[in-house]
Amino acid sequence: MKWSEVFDPDLEPGEVICAQIPAIHQARLEQFRQFSSTSLLFSIYFSDTDERYTLLLGLEESHGESGEMIDFPQATARGKASDWQRAMELTSRLVEPADEQIERYEGRVELTSAIKDGFERFDGVLEIEITELPDGPPLIFEVILNDYTDPPRAPRASLTVTWSLLDDLAHGRIDPVAAAKKVTLRGAMGLAIDLGGFFADEFDL
């Protein structure tokens, strides 16, 4: 299975999350185990249609389903269903060149249960704005940490990143640490800085 089949803009969110991603995860299970010794849970919520999907990436298998699962996700992406097709088109431009860089991180990145447990201390919302896109206006969405919805009075940090920076990162023209320094931060900067420090300490980047 090719990444272009997974992130096909013509596919509905449920098909991508519940069928395509689990299929490619199963096909690349050994590769996943090289970088993670724990399962991961993610959720996607569409605010304009009130639809939610949750995806489990496990060490033996993965599956996605409509609605919430019993466990809390490591992250929830919250955006608009009306942006889905455009987001898939943009993602498809990045994922294959990024996949070609993955060998550079073998032995340098391993997500363990201890790291996942340490990440649980973070709560808050990251507001992401991708600018200078090749197909029109900025793309805006949010990432909720360690929950399905905003915790009360959760800190909110705004991150603005250019398309050219994402493209350079995907093609290996810049490393993640250098790329992070080019992201514009606003709002609860302490949250973003603490997150960056946490991952820098845990991974050899």
C-alpha positions as CSV (number, residue, x, y, z in Angstrom):
1,M,0.0,0.0,0.0
2,K,1.2,3.5,-0.9
3,W,0.8,6.6,1.2
4,S,-1.0,8.2,-1.7
5,E,-3.7,5.5,-1.3
6,V,-4.0,6.3,2.5
7,F,-4.3,10.1,2.1
8,D,-6.4,10.0,-1.0
9,P,-8.4,13.3,-0.9
10,D,-11.4,11.6,-2.4
11,L,-11.8,9.3,0.6
12,E,-14.1,10.2,3.5
13,P,-12.5,10.6,7.0
14,G,-14.1,7.4,8.3
15,E,-12.5,5.4,5.5
16,V,-9.1,6.9,6.0
17,I,-9.1,6.6,9.8
18,C,-10.9,3.3,10.2
19,A,-9.6,1.4,7.2
20,Q,-6.6,2.9,5.3
21,I,-4.4,3.9,8.2
22,P,-4.9,0.6,10.1
23,A,-4.1,-1.3,6.8
24,I,-0.8,0.5,6.2
25,H,0.1,0.3,10.0
26,Q,-0.4,-3.5,9.8
27,A,1.8,-3.7,6.7
28,R,4.6,-1.7,8.4
29,L,4.2,-3.1,11.9
30,E,7.9,-4.1,12.2
31,Q,8.9,-0.6,11.3
32,F,6.6,0.8,13.8
33,R,8.1,-1.4,16.5
34,Q,11.6,0.0,15.7
35,F,10.4,3.4,16.8
36,S,7.8,2.6,19.5
37,S,7.5,0.0,22.3
38,T,4.1,1.3,23.3
39,S,0.7,1.8,21.7
40,L,-0.6,5.3,20.7
41,L,-4.1,6.7,20.7
42,F,-5.2,9.7,18.6
43,S,-8.6,11.4,18.1
44,I,-9.9,13.6,15.3
45,Y,-12.9,15.9,15.9
46,F,-14.7,18.0,13.3
47,S,-16.3,21.0,14.9
48,D,-18.5,21.9,12.0
49,T,-20.1,18.5,11.7
50,D,-19.8,17.3,15.3
51,E,-18.1,14.1,14.2
52,R,-15.3,12.3,16.0
53,Y,-13.0,9.4,15.1
54,T,-10.4,7.7,17.3
55,L,-7.4,5.7,16.1
56,L,-5.4,3.2,18.1
57,L,-1.9,2.3,16.8
58,G,-0.8,-0.8,18.6
59,L,2.2,-3.1,18.7
60,E,0.2,-6.0,17.3
61,E,-2.6,-4.3,15.3
62,S,-4.4,-1.0,14.9
63,H,-8.0,0.0,14.5
64,G,-10.1,3.1,14.2
65,E,-13.7,3.7,15.1
66,S,-16.3,6.4,15.2
67,G,-16.6,8.2,18.6
68,E,-14.4,7.9,21.6
69,M,-12.6,4.9,23.0
70,I,-12.3,4.1,26.7
71,D,-8.7,5.4,27.1
72,F,-7.7,9.0,26.7
73,P,-5.8,9.9,23.6
74,Q,-2.3,11.3,23.6
75,A,-3.6,14.1,21.3
76,T,-6.9,15.2,19.6
77,A,-6.8,17.1,16.4
78,R,-9.8,19.5,16.2
79,G,-10.6,21.1,12.9
80,K,-13.3,21.4,10.2
81,A,-14.6,18.7,8.0
82,S,-14.8,21.3,5.2
83,D,-11.0,21.4,5.3
84,W,-10.5,17.6,5.1
85,Q,-10.0,17.3,1.4
86,R,-7.5,20.1,1.3
87,A,-5.7,18.8,4.3
88,M,-5.4,15.4,2.7
89,E,-4.0,16.9,-0.5
90,L,-1.4,18.8,1.4
91,T,-0.5,15.8,3.6
92,S,0.0,13.6,0.5
93,R,2.7,16.0,-0.7
94,L,4.7,15.7,2.5
95,V,4.3,12.1,3.7
96,E,6.2,10.2,1.0
97,P,9.3,12.4,1.1
98,A,9.2,12.3,4.9
99,D,8.9,8.5,4.7
100,E,12.2,8.4,2.8
101,Q,13.9,10.2,5.7
102,I,12.8,7.7,8.3
103,E,16.0,5.6,8.3
104,R,17.9,8.7,9.6
105,Y,16.0,8.4,12.9
106,E,16.5,4.6,13.5
107,G,18.2,4.2,16.9
108,R,17.7,7.9,17.7
109,V,13.9,7.8,18.4
110,E,12.1,5.3,20.5
111,L,8.8,6.0,22.1
112,T,8.6,4.1,25.4
113,S,5.8,3.6,28.0
114,A,7.9,5.8,30.3
115,I,8.0,8.6,27.8
116,K,4.2,8.3,27.2
117,D,3.6,8.4,30.9
118,G,5.8,11.5,31.2
119,F,3.9,13.2,28.4
120,E,0.6,12.8,30.4
121,R,1.6,15.7,32.6
122,F,1.0,18.1,29.8
123,D,-2.4,19.6,29.3
124,G,-3.4,22.4,27.1
125,V,-4.2,23.3,23.5
126,L,-1.9,24.1,20.6
127,E,-3.4,26.3,17.9
128,I,-1.6,25.5,14.7
129,E,-1.6,27.8,11.7
130,I,0.1,26.7,8.5
131,T,0.8,29.7,6.3
132,E,2.1,30.4,2.7
133,L,0.3,27.4,1.4
134,P,0.6,26.6,-2.3
135,D,-3.2,26.3,-2.7
136,G,-4.6,29.3,-0.9
137,P,-5.2,30.7,2.6
138,P,-3.7,29.4,5.8
139,L,-4.9,26.1,7.3
140,I,-5.9,26.3,10.9
141,F,-6.6,23.5,13.4
142,E,-6.0,22.7,17.1
143,V,-4.3,19.9,19.0
144,I,-5.6,19.1,22.4
145,L,-3.1,17.3,24.6
146,N,-4.0,14.2,26.5
147,D,-7.8,14.6,26.3
148,Y,-10.7,14.6,23.9
149,T,-11.8,18.1,24.8
150,D,-10.3,21.2,26.4
151,P,-9.6,21.0,30.1
152,P,-11.0,23.9,32.1
153,R,-8.8,27.0,31.8
154,A,-6.3,25.0,29.8
155,P,-3.3,27.0,28.6
156,R,-3.3,27.8,24.9
157,A,-0.2,28.3,22.8
158,S,-0.3,29.4,19.1
159,L,2.2,28.1,16.6
160,T,2.6,29.4,13.1
161,V,4.6,27.4,10.6
162,T,5.2,28.1,6.9
163,W,4.6,25.5,4.2
164,S,8.2,25.9,3.0
165,L,9.5,24.9,6.5
166,L,7.3,21.8,6.5
167,D,8.4,20.9,3.0
168,D,12.1,21.4,3.9
169,L,11.6,19.1,7.0
170,A,9.8,16.4,5.0
171,H,12.6,16.4,2.4
172,G,15.4,16.3,5.0
173,R,16.7,19.7,4.2
174,I,16.4,20.8,7.8
175,D,16.4,18.8,11.0
176,P,13.5,18.9,13.6
177,V,15.4,20.9,16.1
178,A,16.4,23.6,13.7
179,A,12.9,23.6,12.2
180,A,11.3,24.1,15.7
181,K,13.4,27.2,16.1
182,K,11.7,28.7,13.0
183,V,8.2,28.3,14.4
184,T,6.5,31.5,15.6
185,L,5.1,31.1,19.1
186,R,2.4,33.2,20.8
187,G,0.1,32.8,23.9
188,A,1.2,30.3,26.6
189,M,4.7,30.1,25.4
190,G,5.7,28.2,28.5
191,L,3.6,25.2,27.3
192,A,5.3,25.1,23.9
193,I,8.8,25.6,25.4
194,D,8.2,22.9,28.0
195,L,7.0,20.5,25.3
196,G,10.0,21.2,23.1
197,G,12.3,20.6,26.1
198,F,10.6,17.4,27.0
199,F,11.0,15.9,23.5
200,A,14.6,17.2,23.2
201,D,15.5,15.4,26.5
202,E,13.8,12.2,25.5
203,F,14.9,11.8,21.9
204,D,18.3,12.1,20.2
205,L,17.3,14.8,17.7
